[in-house]
Amino acid sequence: MSVLLFGVSHRSAPVEVLERLAVSDHDRPKLVDQLLSSRSISEAMVVSTCNRVEIYAVVDAFHPALEAVGEVLGDHSGMTVNDMTRYAYVRYSEAAVEHLFTVAAGLDSLVVGEQQILGQIRNAYLSADANDSAGRVLHELAQQALRVGKRVHTETGIDRAGASVVSVALRRAKALLTDPATGAHRLRRAVVVGAGAMGGLATAHLARDGVTEMYVVNRTVDNARHLADNIAASHGIAVHGVGLDDLPSAMADADVVVSCTGAVGNVVTVGAVHSALAERTRKNDSSPLVICDLGLPRNVDPAAARLPGVHVVDIEGLRGDSATQAAENDTLAARSIVAAELADYLTHQRQAEVTPTVAALRQRAADVVEAEILRLETRLPDLESSQRDEIAKTVRRVVDKLLHAPTVRVKQLASTPNGDHYAEALRELFELKPGAAESVSAPDRFTTDAAEQQGDR
């Protein structure tokens, strides 16, 4: 069984394609069930963020599994396989593992070094586990990927600037709100649309940036109020939780709006922005309004950017921002950690694969020993019990010594490239039929810090 990765990301596809392929938390179980209906796929996990959509599947045959993944994603997105392959990347076996480790380390993110992707990988795995679509392979792979990410952030300075898509977007917004003559920026009042993980990250960033008043807008008002109360208590500023109907009036007094929901379709409509601008005009307020659209699919009607005094900062516009790049030395150090962890993971996996063969060989030897001892007792029934025991111990010691060197050596060789060939030779020579390896223990629940809870945004 090998791991197959099919993915698209900000590196391979425009936002329009990512929007069509995006998988919501609600749709994820259905998509995974469709994947598992393929006879060639035994485990599946979907990682979907504002910057990437990736399917990790444990497969027994490459081409049938790839075809199944393409069909499922095609049905979900309405795209043809040919359309998707223009933007997709496919990784298999070791290359798929290396890619996930690289993603977990923050090396493949729009903002190099961000930690939020760790939370998204964790959520993807827990969703797969809850849906019974993660078995031994994905369990071990996901846990190792999270360990790689944590190690990179602990041992390197790749995230020393605390960068995330949110922080970079707000930095861009602050620049747009800065008076060129005085250098002072107008960032006192803000609106955050969405009360989920990204909304929490945005409100915390804004509070630290000195915003004195904030509105949290959400479809479910109770969730908006809950987040608003937490931010108000933590930072001592005025924060109000309101519903979507109050969005135009909230924007009328705002300097910046950050929209980060997982909704499909426009949440910040051009009509709502137009109403907010009209209210600002009545108040003789000609200050610019900056809207940061960090949702996937996009939350803001593109027509809003054409309204006078409105600046829209979106994911597409953040690509290539110098603030998203990590220092070269830290990046090199992170890649070294990924390479070392990949080598350890692959060694462990190869050794684990040969274990059933070694167990089958020892069982075969034990069966032969027991049969011969039984035959000896039949032919020499007058042997005293002490003599029989001594003979049995001697035979077992001889067999153990004979098997020790080849079994140790085959485990060592299994960790080398093409090491599975040695196990195959052992199976052929001794006509072994090893059973399936025992399943690993039940997955433990990961513990993550608050930063991991936010997603690769």
C-alpha positions in Angstrom: 0.0 0.0 0.0 1.3 3.5 -0.9 0.2 7.1 -0.4 -1.1 9.0 -3.4 -1.4 12.8 -3.3 -3.6 14.8 -5.7 -3.5 18.5 -5.0 -3.8 22.1 -6.1 -2.4 25.1 -4.3 -1.6 28.8 -4.6 1.6 27.7 -6.4 -0.2 25.8 -9.1 -3.6 27.4 -9.6 -5.4 30.8 -9.6 -7.9 31.6 -6.9 -10.8 30.9 -9.3 -9.7 27.3 -9.5 -9.1 26.9 -5.8 -12.6 28.3 -5.2 -14.2 25.7 -7.4 -12.2 22.8 -5.8 -12.5 24.0 -2.2 -14.0 21.4 0.2 -16.0 22.7 3.2 -16.1 20.9 6.6 -19.7 20.0 5.7 -18.7 18.4 2.4 -15.6 16.7 3.5 -17.2 13.5 4.9 -19.2 13.0 1.8 -16.1 13.4 -0.4 -14.2 10.9 1.7 -17.0 8.4 1.5 -17.0 8.7 -2.3 -13.2 8.1 -2.4 -13.5 5.0 -0.2 -16.1 3.6 -2.5 -13.2 2.9 -4.9 -11.8 -0.6 -4.5 -8.2 0.8 -5.0 -8.5 3.3 -2.0 -8.5 2.1 1.6 -7.8 5.3 3.5 -8.4 9.0 2.6 -7.8 12.4 4.1 -8.7 15.9 2.6 -6.8 19.0 3.5 -8.7 22.1 2.3 -7.6 25.7 3.1 -7.7 29.0 1.4 -4.4 28.2 -0.3 -4.7 24.5 -1.1 -6.9 21.5 -1.6 -5.1 18.2 -1.2 -6.3 14.6 -1.1 -4.1 12.0 0.6 -5.2 8.4 -0.2 -3.7 5.1 0.7 -3.9 3.0 -2.5 -3.0 -0.4 -3.8 -2.7 0.7 -7.4 -1.7 4.1 -8.8 -3.7 4.6 -11.9 -7.1 3.3 -10.8 -6.8 5.3 -7.6 -5.8 8.5 -9.5 -8.7 8.0 -11.8 -11.1 7.6 -8.9 -9.8 10.8 -7.2 -10.2 12.7 -10.4 -13.8 11.5 -10.8 -14.7 12.5 -7.2 -13.2 15.9 -7.4 -14.6 16.5 -10.9 -18.1 15.7 -9.6 -17.5 18.0 -6.6 -16.2 21.0 -8.6 -17.9 20.6 -11.9 -14.5 20.6 -13.6 -13.3 18.1 -16.1 -10.2 16.0 -15.4 -8.4 17.8 -18.2 -9.2 21.1 -16.6 -8.0 20.0 -13.2 -4.8 18.4 -14.5 -3.7 21.8 -15.9 -3.3 23.1 -12.3 -2.9 19.9 -10.2 0.2 18.1 -8.9 0.4 14.4 -8.2 2.9 12.8 -5.8 3.2 9.1 -5.0 4.8 7.1 -2.2 7.9 8.8 -0.8 7.2 12.0 -2.8 3.7 12.3 -1.3 5.1 11.9 2.3 7.8 14.5 1.6 5.2 17.0 0.3 3.0 16.7 3.4 6.1 17.2 5.7 7.0 20.3 3.7 3.5 21.6 4.0 3.4 21.0 7.7 6.7 22.9 8.1 5.1 25.9 6.5 7.5 25.8 3.6 4.8 25.5 1.0 2.5 28.2 2.4 1.7 31.5 0.9 3.3 33.0 3.9 6.4 30.9 4.4 6.8 29.7 7.9 3.2 30.2 9.1 2.1 27.8 11.8 -1.6 27.8 11.0 -1.4 24.9 8.5 -0.6 22.6 11.5 -4.1 23.2 12.8 -5.6 22.5 9.4 -3.7 19.2 9.0 -4.7 18.2 12.5 -8.4 19.0 11.7 -8.2 17.1 8.4 -6.8 14.0 10.2 -9.4 14.2 13.0 -12.2 14.5 10.5 -10.8 11.4 8.6 -10.5 9.5 11.9 -14.1 10.4 12.9 -15.3 9.2 9.5 -13.3 5.9 9.9 -11.3 6.8 6.8 -7.9 7.0 8.5 -6.2 3.7 9.2 -2.6 2.8 10.2 -0.9 4.5 7.3 -2.6 7.9 7.6 -2.6 7.8 11.4 1.2 7.5 11.4 1.7 9.9 8.5 -0.4 12.6 10.0 1.2 12.3 13.5 4.6 12.4 12.0 3.8 15.4 9.8 2.6 17.4 12.9 5.7 16.5 14.7 7.8 17.7 11.8 5.9 21.0 11.8 6.3 21.5 15.5 10.0 20.7 15.4 10.6 23.2 12.5 8.9 26.0 14.4 10.8 25.1 17.7 14.3 24.7 16.2 14.3 27.4 13.5 13.3 31.1 13.3 11.1 30.5 10.3 8.1 32.1 12.0 9.9 34.7 14.0 7.9 37.5 12.5 4.7 35.8 13.4 3.6 36.2 9.8 0.3 34.8 8.6 -2.0 35.7 5.7 -4.0 37.7 8.2 -1.0 39.7 9.4 0.3 40.3 5.9 -3.1 41.5 4.7 -3.5 43.8 7.7 0.0 45.2 7.0 -1.1 45.9 3.5 -4.3 47.5 4.8 -2.3 49.7 7.2 -0.2 51.0 4.3 -3.3 51.9 2.4 -4.6 53.8 5.4 -1.4 55.7 6.1 -1.2 59.4 5.5 1.8 60.0 3.2 2.4 63.4 4.6 2.4 62.5 8.3 3.1 58.8 8.2 0.2 58.3 10.6 -2.3 55.5 9.8 -6.0 55.5 10.4 -6.8 52.1 11.8 -9.1 52.6 14.8 -12.3 50.9 13.9 -12.6 47.5 12.3 -15.2 44.9 11.2 -14.4 41.2 11.2 -16.9 39.0 9.2 -16.8 35.4 10.4 -16.5 34.1 14.0 -14.6 30.9 13.3 -10.9 30.2 13.7 -9.8 32.8 11.1 -12.1 35.4 12.6 -10.5 34.8 16.0 -7.0 35.3 14.5 -8.1 38.5 12.8 -9.7 40.0 15.9 -6.6 39.2 17.9 -4.3 40.8 15.3 -6.5 43.9 15.1 -6.6 44.3 18.9 -2.8 44.1 19.1 -2.6 46.7 16.3 -4.4 49.3 18.4 -7.9 49.1 17.1 -10.2 50.8 19.7 -13.6 49.6 18.4 -14.5 46.4 16.6 -17.6 44.6 15.2 -17.7 40.9 14.8 -20.3 40.0 12.2 -21.6 36.4 11.8 -24.6 34.6 10.4 -25.1 33.1 13.9 -25.3 36.1 16.3 -24.5 34.1 19.4 -21.2 33.0 17.9 -20.3 36.6 17.0 -21.2 37.8 20.6 -19.1 35.0 22.1 -16.0 35.9 20.1 -16.6 39.6 20.8 -16.9 39.1 24.5 -13.6 37.1 24.6 -11.7 39.8 22.6 -13.2 42.6 24.8 -12.2 40.8 28.0 -8.7 39.9 26.7 -7.8 43.3 25.2 -10.0 45.8 27.0 -11.5 47.4 23.9 -15.1 47.8 22.7 -16.2 44.8 20.6 -19.7 44.2 19.4 -21.2 40.9 18.1 -23.9 41.4 15.5 -25.6 39.5 12.6 -25.2 39.9 8.9 -28.1 42.3 8.6 -26.0 44.9 10.6 -23.0 44.6 8.3 -23.7 47.8 6.2 -24.0 50.0 9.3 -20.9 48.4 10.9 -18.9 49.1 7.8 -20.1 52.7 7.7 -17.8 53.5 10.6 -15.0 51.1 9.8 -11.5 51.7 8.5 -10.9 48.1 7.6 -13.1 45.1 7.0 -11.7 41.6 7.3 -13.9 38.9 5.8 -12.9 35.3 6.5 -15.8 32.9 6.3 -16.2 29.5 4.7 -19.4 30.5 3.1 -20.1 29.8 -0.6 -21.0 33.0 -2.4 -20.6 36.7 -1.6 -21.0 37.6 2.0 -19.9 41.2 1.6 -22.1 42.3 -1.3 -21.6 45.3 -3.4 -25.0 46.5 -2.2 -23.9 46.4 1.4 -20.6 48.2 0.6 -22.6 50.8 -1.4 -24.9 51.4 1.6 -22.0 51.8 3.9 -20.4 54.4 1.6 -23.7 56.3 1.3 -23.8 56.5 5.1 -20.2 57.7 5.2 -21.0 60.4 2.7 -23.9 61.7 4.9 -21.4 61.9 7.7 -18.9 63.8 5.5 -16.5 60.9 5.9 -14.3 60.6 2.8 -11.7 58.3 4.4 -10.8 55.1 2.4 -12.3 51.7 3.3 -10.0 48.7 3.0 -11.6 45.3 2.7 -9.4 42.2 3.2 -11.0 39.2 1.5 -9.4 36.1 3.0 -12.2 33.7 2.4 -12.2 30.7 0.1 -14.3 30.8 -1.9 -14.0 34.6 -1.9 -16.4 36.4 0.4 -16.4 39.9 -1.3 -18.2 40.8 -4.5 -15.4 41.7 -6.9 -17.6 44.7 -8.0 -17.0 46.3 -4.6 -13.4 47.1 -5.6 -14.7 49.4 -8.3 -16.5 51.6 -5.8 -14.8 55.0 -5.1 -12.7 55.0 -2.0 -12.7 51.2 -1.6 -9.6 49.1 -1.7 -9.9 45.3 -1.7 -6.9 43.1 -0.6 -7.4 39.5 -1.5 -5.4 36.2 -1.6 -4.4 36.8 -5.2 -3.0 40.2 -4.4 -0.9 38.9 -1.5 1.1 36.5 -3.7 4.7 37.5 -4.0 4.5 40.0 -1.1 8.0 40.3 0.4 6.6 39.9 3.9 5.5 36.4 3.1 9.1 35.1 2.6 11.1 33.6 5.4 14.8 34.2 5.8 17.0 32.0 3.6 19.0 30.5 6.5 15.8 29.5 8.4 14.3 28.1 5.3 17.4 25.9 4.7 17.4 24.8 8.3 13.7 23.8 8.0 14.3 21.9 4.8 17.1 20.0 6.5 14.8 19.0 9.3 12.2 17.8 6.8 14.8 15.7 5.0 16.0 14.1 8.2 12.5 13.4 9.4 11.5 12.0 6.0 14.5 9.6 6.1 13.5 8.4 9.6 9.9 8.0 8.7 10.7 5.9 5.6 13.2 3.8 7.5 10.5 3.0 10.1 7.9 2.2 7.5 10.2 -0.1 5.5 11.1 -1.9 8.7 7.5 -2.2 9.7 6.6 -3.7 6.3 9.2 -6.5 6.8 8.0 -7.4 10.3 5.2 -9.7 9.2 7.6 -11.6 7.0 10.1 -12.1 10.0 7.2 -13.1 12.2 6.0 -15.6 9.6 9.5 -17.1 9.3 9.9 -17.5 13.1 6.4 -19.1 13.2 7.4 -21.5 10.4 10.5 -22.5 12.4 8.6 -22.9 15.6 6.1 -25.2 13.8 8.9 -27.3 12.4 10.5 -27.6 15.9 7.3 -28.6 17.6 6.6 -31.2 14.9 10.0 -32.7 15.2 9.9 -32.9 19.0 6.5 -34.6 18.7 8.0 -37.1 16.3 10.9 -37.7 18.6 8.6 -38.4 21.5 6.7 -40.9 19.4 9.9 -42.7 18.3 11.5 -42.6 21.8 8.7 -42.9 24.2 11.0 -44.1 27.0 12.9 -40.8 27.2 12.8 -39.2 30.6 11.0 -35.9 30.8 14.2 -34.1 31.7 15.9 -35.5 28.7 13.0 -34.5 26.4 13.1 -31.0 27.8 16.8 -30.6 27.3 16.6 -31.9 23.7 13.7 -29.4 23.0 15.7 -26.5 24.4 18.7 -27.5 22.4 16.8 -27.7 19.1 15.1 -24.3 19.8 18.5 -22.7 20.6 19.9 -24.0 17.4 17.0 -22.7 15.3 17.0 -19.3 17.1 20.8 -18.9 16.4 20.3 -19.9 12.8 17.5 -17.4 12.3 19.0 -14.5 14.3 21.5 -13.3 11.7 19.1 -13.4 8.6 16.2 -11.8 10.5 18.3 -9.0 11.9 19.9 -8.4 8.5 16.7 -8.4 6.6 15.3 -5.7 8.9 18.5 -3.6 8.3 18.3 -4.1 4.6 14.6 -3.2 4.6 15.5 0.4 5.4 17.5 0.7 2.3 16.2 1.6 -1.2 14.5 -1.4 -2.7 14.7 -3.1 0.7 11.4 -4.8 0.1 13.1 -7.1 -2.4 15.0 -8.8 0.4 11.8 -9.6 2.3 10.2 -10.8 -0.9 13.2 -13.2 -1.4 12.7 -14.5 2.1 9.1 -15.2 1.4 9.9 -17.0 -1.8 12.7 -19.1 -0.2 10.7 -20.3 2.7 7.2 -20.2 1.1 5.9 -17.8 3.7 2.5 -16.2 3.7 2.7 -13.5 6.3 -0.6 -12.2 7.6 -1.5 -8.5 7.8 0.6 -6.5 10.3 -1.1 -5.8 13.5 -2.9 -2.5 13.6 -1.4 0.3 15.6 -2.9 1.4 18.9 -5.8 3.8 18.8 -4.8 7.3 17.8 -4.1 9.7 20.6 -5.6 13.2 20.4 -3.1 15.9 19.4 -2.4 18.8 21.7 -1.8 22.0 19.9 -1.3 25.6 20.9 -3.8 28.3 19.9 -1.9 29.2 16.7 -2.5 25.7 15.3 -6.2 26.1 15.5 -6.5 28.7 12.8 -5.9 26.9 9.4 -3.6 27.6 6.5 -4.9 31.1 5.8 
